[in-house]
Amino acid sequence: MLGVAASVMLLASCAPRLADLAPPLQVELPTTCEDLLERIPLPAFGPNDDAIQAFLAVEAIVIEQHGVIELTQQCLRRQRLDYAGKGTK
C-alpha cells in the first residue's frame, strides 16, 4: 500500500501543469456564451411538502437547464468558428 502511495506521489510530481502548457490567448474572447450559464437555485422542500409537486418543480428546472446547456454549446461552437485562425500572424 505504501508503494502505491509513493508511486502516485512520484507520478503526480512529474506531471506538467496545465497552466504551463496552455499558450496565452491571442484574441480576447467575449463571455457571452458563459453568461448564458447562470446557476439556478433549487427550491427548498421540507418533509411536509407534497413529493409530487417537489418532483415536478425540480423536473421543470432540469428541462429548462438542459435547453440552456444546448444553447451554450451551440454558442461556443459558433464562437470557435468565428475566432478560428484569428490572432495568427
Beta strands, then each sheet from edge to edge (+ up, - down):
end
